[in-house]
Amino acid sequence: MESNLKYKKPSLARKSETSQLGEIIERMIDTYKLRGKYNETYIIAQWEQLVGQAIANRTTQLYFSDKKLYIQVNSSPLRNELALAKSKFIQMLNNQIGATVVNDIVFI
């Protein structure tokens, strides 16, 4: 009994279109809908570069939950200053990322 289905070998030849690795990774992140989590992780990893050394040195904990950024600061005066400028702080973080990643900030 012979099958009419023929197995097609995958082509081992290179495609004529070439892409940069960075472009491929960006497309993969978008395809699997990981952009939001990627941006959150980027903010946490680049915290010192985004906000400066003075704030980063006084930050003891930083995490996201439902587009809210929770920041634990060990300096009460700094916590009060940041709370007063919360909307500017949110806007600055979102502008540096280029997307709306932070909707609210909770200072602990």
Secondary structure, 3 states (H helix, E strand, C coil): CCCCCCCCCCCCCCCCCCCCHHHHHHHHHHHCCCHHHHHHHHHHHCHHHHHCHHHHHCEEEEEEECCEEEEEECCHHHHHHHHHCHHHHHHHHHHHHCCCCCCEEEEC
